[in-house]
């Protein structure tokens, strides 16, 4: 019997449950001007730049108008779409527990805050924004925290989608731009982390001072009785 012709019965490797499937890019008609550059076809577009030399830049601009990345889950029909695939992936991960579920949450260090336990923050910048808005005076009072505060600063820096295939020069330019942006994001993240650590240190000092004050007041009646 020819062993080489026997069918293979090796089981296929299961796909990783934490790996998300790539989201297809929107298929839209390309519009170009007389000069061969990519142009925005929206009449009510208010952007200063409406012509682009590269298709990836034009596609990113058009995504702002179309918001093509929509959540197919029941109950999300009325939600506006996302302008980039990463936003949809984060929504599915945090709201629908897909793609491995939410990341490790960060909680507010204030013990009297509703966000100290339970629902925290999935991103460091959201926690920093919460501390600045709600605990600017480093007080220990209860804070009224809205449920949608985690969406704060959604207009900030985002990880850009990978560029579409193009010429070698375009890819090199895109790599340079992404590298510079990553360096800037890393610098901002380090600064935010340092600021958060300093705020937490001050909070701990205030909490210790308050605890010592309470202990002193508790001992005063005992001393008077003696």
Order of alpha helices (4+ residues) and beta strands (2+ residues): beta-beta-alpha-alpha-alpha-alpha
